[in-house]
Amino acid sequence: MNFLSGSSDHTWHPVMTTDTNTLEYWLNWRFFLCAIWVLTSMVVSAIIIWKFEGSKKSKTEIRDNWQVDTVGTLYKDEAWTTSLKIIHPVWLLAFRVIAFILLLALLIANVILDGSGIFYFYTQWTFSLVTIYFGLASLFSISGCCQYCNDVGGDGVDRVALDAERGTYVPPALEENGNMLNMSKSLNSLEEPRVRKTAGMCSYVFQIIYQICGGSVILTDCVFWFIIYPFLTSDDYKLGFMDVCLHSINAVFLLSDVFLNGLRFPFFRITYFILWTGIYVIFQWIIHACVSMWWPYPFLDLSSPFAPLWYMGVGFMHLPCYGIFALMVRLKHFCLSKLFVDAFSTTR
């Protein structure tokens, strides 16, 4: 791909019609309105993030001897456990590893075919982020499966259950029963809170990436299939295999992972999705202010008198796109809790 001239048989971008590195292009009311819209959205998002996650307070609270979830709570095991107890975590691990390998292979093939200039597009930003998500998810699942095997093979309830099945379990003596009863009473008298271990920083970053992917995948695919492909491509444009894969397979894998995983999806983290898109837009502004070149998407072109409306319209699309993904997560929880009452974890 000739990155600056924009001539390529594999892309659909328009031909550059005006210089983008001149003062006249930037010092006008169109850019002023677009900049206010983008920067205001990012500032408001940062304030919301600080409100819910900037505090140094714990993500959980202890009330009446019970651990109470707050907004943004994430437990350590939720990064690798499944949505149903009857599904072994190793199945989620296998799926994530396969998804990561296939997505990485497609991304590498895309670079080989079209060059590193593909990262000029929001599609490749999103596709790369989804690939990173499945890479991290595979690591969390590997660690979780190892922990799961150690818990089952170690001392405690699971070991007792295994001993009982093998016929080697010896019930405690009568005196031991009495001592255990007294010990239980003394423990209850202490009224220690029942605390479930919360996730660390890496797990929270992993969950944030997951939620950014959820919104950006829906946005990318919807914009391509409903706006760009039918209305903004030339008549001689031919839809290629790579175009279909880049705008579909990431959503298929991510939605499949939604069904299998046990991650939460707090709605306030749409703010990270907005920041993600805002960073991409500012990245494009900086490039075009330095080098006169074509825009990757026609609606980003600031020379059009309708540019503020385009920016505002695409900005408002973040809410339904993120909402659709969040609704799918909620529908999964609702359906699984009704169909698999005993197997579904009600803590998620």
GIPE-V429367 format. One record per pair of residues at least 12 apart in sequence whose C-alpha atoms are under 10 Angstrom apart, sorted by the first residue. I is the first residue (numbers start at 1). GAP is how many residues later the second one is. D is the distance in Angstrom with one decimal. If there is no record, write none. Layout:
BEGIN
((I	GAP	D) (I	GAP	D))
END
This chain:
BEGIN
((1	110	10.0) (1	112	8.5) (1	113	5.4) (1	114	6.0) (1	115	8.5) (1	116	7.0) (1	117	8.6) (2	112	9.1) (2	113	8.8) (2	115	8.2) (3	111	9.6) (3	112	8.7) (3	113	8.7) (3	114	5.8) (3	115	8.8) (3	117	8.8) (3	290	8.8) (3	291	9.3) (4	113	9.2) (4	287	8.5) (4	288	8.2) (4	289	5.9) (4	290	7.6) (5	287	9.6) (5	288	6.9) (5	289	7.6) (6	111	9.7) (6	287	8.0) (6	288	6.9) (6	289	9.3) (6	290	9.3) (8	106	8.1) (9	105	9.1) (9	228	8.9) (9	229	9.3) (10	100	10.0) (10	103	8.4) (10	104	7.0) (10	227	9.2) (10	228	8.8) (10	229	9.1) (10	230	7.8) (10	232	8.9) (10	233	8.7) (11	103	8.5) (11	107	9.2) (11	222	9.8) (11	226	8.7) (11	227	9.5) (11	228	9.6) (11	229	9.6) (11	232	8.9) (11	285	9.6) (12	216	9.0) (12	217	8.8) (12	220	8.6) (12	221	6.2) (12	222	7.6) (12	224	9.9) (12	225	6.8) (12	226	8.9) (12	227	9.3) (12	231	10.0) (12	284	8.9) (12	285	9.3) (13	215	9.8) (13	219	8.8) (13	220	7.7) (13	221	9.2) (13	281	7.8) (13	282	7.5) (13	283	5.9) (13	284	6.8) (13	285	7.8) (14	218	8.5) (14	219	8.0) (14	220	8.5) (14	280	7.1) (14	281	7.6) (14	282	7.9) (14	283	8.0) (14	284	7.1) (15	278	9.1) (15	279	6.4) (15	280	8.6) (15	283	9.7) (16	276	8.7) (16	277	6.4) (16	278	4.6) (16	279	7.4) (16	282	9.8) (16	285	9.6) (17	276	9.2) (17	277	7.9) (17	278	9.9) (17	284	9.9) (17	286	9.1) (18	274	8.2) (18	275	8.5) (18	276	8.6) (18	283	9.7) (18	285	7.8) (19	269	8.8) (19	270	9.5) (19	272	8.7) (19	273	5.3) (19	274	7.2) (19	275	8.8) (19	284	9.5) (20	265	9.2) (20	267	9.3) (20	268	5.6) (20	269	6.1) (20	270	8.2) (20	271	7.1) (20	272	4.7) (20	273	6.6) (20	274	8.3) (20	275	9.3) (20	281	9.0) (20	282	8.7) (20	283	8.6) (21	264	9.8) (21	265	9.6) (21	266	8.9) (21	267	6.1) (21	268	4.5) (21	269	5.7) (21	270	5.8) (21	271	5.1) (21	272	8.4) (22	266	9.5) (22	267	7.4) (22	268	9.0) (22	269	9.4) (22	270	8.3) (23	266	8.7) (24	279	9.7) (25	263	10.0) (25	264	8.8) (25	277	7.5) (25	278	6.8) (26	259	9.5) (26	262	9.9) (26	263	8.0) (26	276	7.9) (26	277	8.9) (28	274	9.4) (28	275	9.5) (29	273	9.9) (29	276	9.4) (29	279	9.3) (30	272	6.5) (30	273	7.8) (30	274	8.1) (30	275	6.8) (30	276	8.2) (30	277	6.5) (30	278	6.2) (30	279	9.6) (31	254	10.0) (31	270	9.7) (31	271	6.3) (31	272	8.7) (31	274	10.0) (31	276	8.1) (31	277	7.7) (32	276	9.0) (33	274	9.0) (33	275	6.2) (33	276	9.5) (33	278	9.3) (33	279	9.6) (34	266	9.7) (34	268	8.4) (34	273	7.4) (34	274	5.3) (34	275	8.6) (34	276	9.1) (34	277	6.5) (34	278	7.8) (35	246	9.8) (35	247	9.1) (35	250	9.9) (35	273	9.1) (35	276	9.5) (36	272	9.8) (37	241	10.0) (37	271	8.3) (37	274	7.9) (37	275	7.2) (37	278	8.6) (38	236	9.1) (38	237	9.3) (38	239	9.2) (38	240	6.3) (38	241	9.4) (38	243	8.2) (38	244	8.7) (38	273	8.1) (38	274	8.6) (38	277	8.2) (39	236	9.5) (39	239	7.7) (39	240	9.8) (39	243	9.2) (41	230	8.7) (41	233	7.3) (41	234	8.0) (41	237	8.1) (41	274	8.7) (42	229	7.9) (42	230	9.0) (42	231	9.9) (42	232	6.7) (42	233	5.6) (42	234	9.2) (42	235	9.3) (42	236	6.6) (42	237	8.8) (43	228	9.7) (43	232	8.8) (44	227	8.3) (44	230	9.8) (44	231	9.8) (45	223	9.1) (45	224	8.8) (45	225	8.2) (45	226	4.7) (45	227	7.3) (45	228	9.2) (45	229	7.1) (45	230	7.0) (46	225	7.2) (46	226	8.3) (46	228	9.6) (46	229	8.0) (47	224	9.2) (48	220	7.6) (48	221	8.8) (48	222	9.9) (48	223	7.2) (48	224	9.9) (49	219	7.8) (49	220	7.5) (49	221	9.6) (49	222	6.9) (49	223	8.0) (52	18	9.6) (52	19	7.2) (52	20	7.4) (52	216	8.2) (52	217	9.3) (53	18	8.9) (53	19	7.5) (53	20	9.9) (53	216	9.9) (58	12	9.1) (58	15	9.0) (58	140	9.2) (59	12	7.5) (59	13	6.8) (59	14	5.3) (59	15	7.9) (59	16	9.6) (59	139	7.9) (59	140	9.4) (60	12	8.9) (60	13	6.4) (60	14	9.0) (60	15	9.8) (60	135	9.3) (60	136	9.5) (60	137	9.9) (60	138	8.1) (61	12	9.9) (61	134	9.6) (62	131	7.0) (62	132	8.5) (62	133	8.2) (63	130	8.5) (64	127	9.6) (64	129	8.2) (65	126	6.8) (65	127	6.8) (65	128	4.6) (65	129	6.6) (65	130	9.0) (66	125	10.0) (66	126	9.1) (66	127	5.8) (66	128	5.6) (66	129	7.4) (66	130	9.8) (67	126	7.1) (67	127	6.2) (67	128	5.8) (67	129	7.4) (68	126	10.0) (68	127	9.3) (68	128	10.0) (69	278	9.1) (69	279	9.8) (71	195	7.0) (71	196	9.3) (71	197	8.6) (72	132	8.9) (72	135	9.9) (72	192	8.4) (72	193	8.5) (72	194	6.2) (72	195	9.2) (72	196	8.5) (72	197	8.6) (73	125	7.6) (73	126	8.4) (73	131	9.1) (73	191	8.4) (73	193	8.8) (73	275	9.9) (74	123	9.1) (74	124	6.0) (74	125	5.7) (74	126	8.7) (74	129	8.0) (74	130	7.2) (74	133	8.5) (74	189	8.0) (74	190	7.3) (74	191	9.9) (74	274	9.1) (75	121	7.2) (75	122	6.0) (75	123	4.1) (75	124	4.7) (75	125	8.4) (75	128	8.5) (75	129	9.3) (75	188	9.1) (75	189	9.6) (75	272	10.0) (75	273	9.4) (76	64	9.9) (76	68	9.4) (76	120	8.6) (76	121	6.2) (76	122	5.1) (76	123	3.8) (76	124	6.9) (76	126	9.9) (76	127	7.1) (76	128	9.3) (77	63	9.2) (77	64	9.5) (77	66	10.0) (77	67	7.1) (77	70	9.5) (77	71	9.7) (77	119	9.6) (77	120	8.3) (77	121	8.3) (77	122	7.6) (77	126	9.3) (77	185	8.9) (77	186	9.4) (78	62	9.7) (78	63	9.9) (78	66	9.3) (78	120	9.4) (78	121	8.3) (78	125	8.8) (78	129	9.6) (78	183	7.8) (78	184	5.5) (78	185	5.6) (78	186	8.1) (78	270	8.3) (79	57	9.7) (79	58	7.3) (79	59	9.8) (79	60	9.8) (79	61	6.3) (79	62	7.2) (79	64	9.9) (79	65	8.0) (79	120	8.7) (79	124	6.7) (79	125	9.2) (79	127	8.0) (79	128	7.8) (79	182	7.6) (79	183	7.1) (79	184	6.3) (79	185	9.5) (80	12	7.6) (80	13	7.8) (80	57	7.5) (80	58	8.6) (80	59	9.1) (80	60	5.8) (80	61	4.7) (80	62	8.1) (80	63	8.2) (80	64	5.6) (80	65	7.7) (80	68	9.8) (80	180	9.8) (80	181	7.0) (80	182	7.5) (80	183	8.5) (81	12	9.5) (81	59	9.6) (81	60	7.8) (81	63	7.5) (81	64	8.7) (81	67	9.3) (81	179	8.6) (81	180	6.3) (81	181	5.9) (81	182	8.4) (82	59	10.0) (82	175	9.5) (82	176	9.6) (82	177	8.6) (82	178	5.5) (82	179	4.5) (82	180	5.1) (82	181	8.5) (82	262	9.2) (82	263	9.0) (83	174	10.0) (83	175	8.7) (83	176	7.1) (83	177	5.5) (83	178	5.2) (83	179	4.5) (83	180	8.2) (83	249	9.0) (83	250	8.3) (83	253	8.2) (83	254	9.8) (83	260	8.6) (83	261	6.4) (83	262	6.8) (83	263	9.6) (83	265	8.4) (84	175	9.4) (84	176	7.7) (84	177	8.5) (84	178	8.1) (84	252	7.9) (84	253	9.2) (84	256	7.8) (84	257	9.6) (84	258	8.9) (84	259	5.3) (84	260	4.8) (84	261	6.6) (84	262	10.0) (85	255	9.5) (85	257	8.4) (85	258	4.9) (85	259	6.3) (85	260	7.1) (86	254	9.5) (86	256	9.4) (86	257	6.0) (86	258	8.5) (87	173	8.3) (87	256	8.9) (88	57	9.0) (88	60	9.6) (89	52	7.3) (89	53	9.2) (89	55	7.8) (89	56	6.3) (89	59	8.2) (89	171	9.1) (89	172	9.0) (90	51	7.6) (90	52	8.2) (90	54	9.0) (90	55	6.3) (90	56	9.6) (90	58	9.5) (91	50	9.6) (91	54	9.9) (91	169	8.7) (92	45	9.3) (92	46	8.6) (92	49	7.3) (92	50	9.8) (92	53	9.7) (92	164	9.9) (92	165	7.8) (92	167	10.0) (92	168	6.4) (92	169	7.1) (93	41	9.9) (93	44	8.0) (93	45	5.9) (93	46	8.6) (93	47	8.6) (93	48	5.2) (93	49	6.6) (93	50	9.8) (93	51	9.0) (93	52	7.9) (93	168	10.0) (94	44	8.2) (94	47	8.8) (94	48	9.4) (95	39	9.4) (95	43	8.7) (95	158	8.9) (95	161	8.9) (95	162	7.9) (95	165	9.1) (96	37	9.3) (96	38	5.7) (96	39	7.6) (96	40	9.2) (96	41	6.5) (96	42	5.5) (96	43	9.3) (96	45	8.2) (96	157	8.6) (96	158	9.6) (96	160	9.7) (96	161	7.6) (97	37	7.2) (97	38	7.3) (97	39	9.8) (97	40	8.3) (97	41	5.6) (97	42	8.9) (97	44	9.2) (97	45	9.5) (98	36	9.1) (98	37	10.0) (98	40	9.2) (98	155	9.7) (99	31	9.7) (99	32	8.1) (99	35	6.7) (99	36	8.7) (99	39	9.3) (99	150	9.5) (99	151	8.8) (99	153	9.8) (99	154	6.5) (99	155	8.9) (99	157	9.9) (99	158	9.3) (100	30	8.6) (100	31	5.8) (100	32	7.9) (100	33	8.3) (100	34	5.1) (100	35	5.6) (100	36	9.1) (100	37	8.9) (100	38	7.8) (100	153	9.3) (101	30	8.6) (101	33	8.9) (101	34	8.5) (102	29	9.0) (102	147	9.5) (102	148	9.9) (102	151	9.9) (103	24	7.9) (103	25	8.4) (103	27	8.1) (103	28	5.8) (103	29	9.4) (103	31	8.6) (103	32	9.7) (103	142	9.4) (103	143	9.1) (103	146	8.2) (103	147	7.4) (103	150	9.1) (104	23	9.2) (104	24	8.2) (104	26	9.6) (104	27	6.2) (104	28	8.8) (104	30	9.5) (104	31	9.1) (105	26	9.8) (106	21	9.5) (106	25	9.8) (106	136	8.0) (106	139	8.0) (106	140	8.1) (106	143	9.8) (107	17	8.1) (107	20	7.6) (107	21	7.3) (107	24	8.4) (107	135	9.6) (107	139	8.5) (109	133	8.8) (110	14	9.2) (110	132	7.3) (110	133	9.6) (110	136	9.0) (111	13	9.9) (113	129	9.6) (118	178	9.8) (120	160	9.3) (120	163	9.3) (120	164	8.2) (120	167	9.8) (120	175	9.2) (120	176	7.0) (121	159	9.0) (121	163	9.4) (121	174	9.3) (121	175	6.0) (121	176	8.1) (122	94	9.0) (122	98	7.5) (122	155	8.3) (122	158	7.2) (122	159	9.2) (122	162	10.0) (122	174	8.3) (122	175	9.0) (123	93	8.8) (123	94	8.4) (123	96	9.5) (123	97	6.1) (123	98	8.4) (123	101	9.0) (123	120	9.9) (123	123	7.3) (123	124	7.6) (124	96	9.7) (124	122	7.9) (124	123	9.7) (125	91	9.3) (125	95	10.0) (125	151	9.6) (125	152	9.8) (125	155	8.5) (126	86	8.8) (126	87	6.8) (126	88	9.7) (126	89	9.7) (126	90	6.3) (126	91	6.5) (126	93	9.6) (126	94	7.7) (126	120	9.4) (126	121	9.9) (126	124	8.9) (126	150	9.5) (126	151	9.8) (127	86	8.6) (127	89	9.2) (127	90	7.9) (127	93	9.4) (127	119	7.0) (127	120	8.6) (127	122	9.5) (127	123	6.7) (127	124	9.5) (128	85	9.7) (128	122	9.7) (129	80	7.4) (129	81	8.9) (129	83	8.5) (129	84	6.7) (129	87	9.4) (129	88	9.7) (130	79	8.1) (130	80	7.8) (130	82	9.0) (130	83	5.9) (130	84	8.9) (130	86	9.4) (130	87	8.3) (130	120	6.9) (130	121	9.0) (130	123	9.1) (130	124	7.8) (131	82	9.7) (131	119	8.3) (131	123	10.0) (132	74	9.5) (132	77	8.5) (132	78	9.7) (132	81	9.9) (133	73	7.1) (133	74	9.0) (133	75	9.7) (133	76	6.4) (133	77	6.4) (133	78	9.9) (133	79	9.9) (133	80	8.0) (133	121	9.3) (134	72	9.8) (134	76	9.0) (134	119	9.2) (134	120	8.7) (134	123	9.2) (136	66	9.6) (136	67	9.5) (136	70	7.1) (136	73	9.6) (137	66	9.7) (137	69	7.7) (137	70	9.6) (137	73	9.3) (137	120	9.8) (137	124	9.9) (140	62	9.7) (140	63	8.4) (140	66	9.2) (207	56	7.3) (207	57	8.0) (207	58	8.2) (207	59	9.9) (207	62	9.7) (208	57	9.1) (208	58	9.8) (208	61	7.3) (208	62	9.4) (208	64	7.3) (208	65	8.9) (209	63	8.6) (209	64	9.0) (210	44	8.7) (210	48	9.6) (210	53	8.9) (210	54	9.8) (210	55	8.8) (211	52	9.8) (211	53	9.2) (211	54	6.8) (211	55	8.6) (211	56	9.0) (211	58	7.0) (211	59	7.5) (211	60	9.9) (211	61	8.0) (211	62	7.4) (211	111	8.5) (211	114	8.9) (211	115	8.9) (212	57	8.0) (212	58	7.3) (212	59	8.9) (212	60	6.3) (212	61	4.8) (212	62	8.5) (212	63	9.3) (212	64	7.4) (212	65	9.5) (212	110	8.6) (213	37	9.3) (213	38	9.0) (213	41	8.1) (213	60	7.9) (213	63	9.8) (213	109	9.5) (213	112	9.8) (214	36	10.0) (214	37	8.2) (214	40	7.4) (214	41	8.4) (214	44	9.4) (214	51	9.5) (214	56	9.6) (214	59	8.7) (214	107	8.4) (214	108	6.7) (214	109	9.5) (214	110	9.0) (214	111	6.0) (214	112	8.1) (215	55	7.6) (215	57	9.6) (215	58	6.4) (215	59	9.1) (215	102	9.9) (215	103	7.0) (215	104	8.6) (215	105	8.9) (215	106	5.6) (215	107	4.3) (215	108	7.9) (215	109	8.3) (215	110	6.6) (215	111	8.6) (216	35	9.7) (216	57	6.9) (216	58	9.2) (216	60	8.6) (216	61	8.1) (216	102	8.1) (216	105	7.7) (216	106	7.8) (216	109	9.9) (217	29	10.0) (217	30	8.1) (217	31	8.7) (217	32	10.0) (217	33	7.1) (217	34	6.0) (217	35	9.8) (217	37	8.6) (217	104	8.5) (217	105	9.2) (217	108	9.3) (218	29	9.3) (218	30	9.5) (218	32	9.7) (218	33	7.2) (218	99	9.8) (218	100	9.0) (218	102	9.2) (218	103	5.5) (218	104	7.4) (218	105	9.8) (218	106	8.0) (218	107	7.5) (219	95	8.9) (219	98	7.3) (219	99	6.9) (219	100	9.6) (219	101	8.9) (219	102	5.6) (219	103	8.0) (220	26	9.5) (220	27	7.1) (220	28	9.5) (220	31	9.7) (220	101	9.3) (221	23	9.7) (221	25	8.6) (221	26	5.2) (221	27	6.8) (221	29	9.3) (221	30	8.1) (221	100	9.9) (222	25	8.7) (222	26	10.0) (222	95	9.5) (222	99	8.3) (223	24	9.7) (223	91	8.7) (223	94	9.2) (224	19	9.6) (224	23	7.4) (225	19	9.6) (225	22	8.1) (225	23	9.7) (228	69	8.3) (228	70	8.8) (228	71	9.7) (232	65	9.0) (232	66	7.7) (232	67	9.6) (233	65	10.0) (255	70	8.5) (255	73	8.4) (255	74	9.0) (258	67	9.4) (258	70	8.3) (258	71	6.7) (258	74	8.1) (259	69	9.0) (259	70	7.8) (259	72	9.9) (259	73	6.6) (259	74	8.9) (259	77	9.4) (260	72	9.6) (262	67	9.8) (262	71	9.4) (262	82	9.8) (262	83	8.5) (262	85	9.7) (262	86	6.8) (263	66	9.2) (263	85	7.4) (264	62	9.6) (264	65	8.2) (264	66	9.4) (264	69	9.9) (264	83	10.0) (264	84	6.4) (265	60	9.1) (265	61	6.5) (265	62	9.6) (265	64	7.2) (265	65	8.6) (265	83	9.7) (266	60	8.1) (267	55	8.3) (267	56	8.0) (267	59	7.1) (267	60	10.0) (269	53	9.5) (270	48	8.1) (270	49	7.8) (270	51	9.9) (270	52	6.7) (270	53	8.8) (270	56	9.7) (271	47	9.8) (273	45	7.8) (273	46	9.8) (273	49	8.2) (274	41	8.2) (274	44	7.2) (274	45	9.3) (274	48	9.9) (277	38	8.8) (277	41	9.2) (278	37	9.3) (281	19	8.1) (281	30	9.9) (284	12	8.7) (284	16	8.7) (285	15	9.2) (285	16	9.8) (285	17	9.6) (288	13	9.9) (298	12	9.4) (299	12	7.2) (299	14	9.7) (299	15	8.7) (300	14	9.8) (333	12	9.2) (333	13	8.8) (333	15	8.3))
END
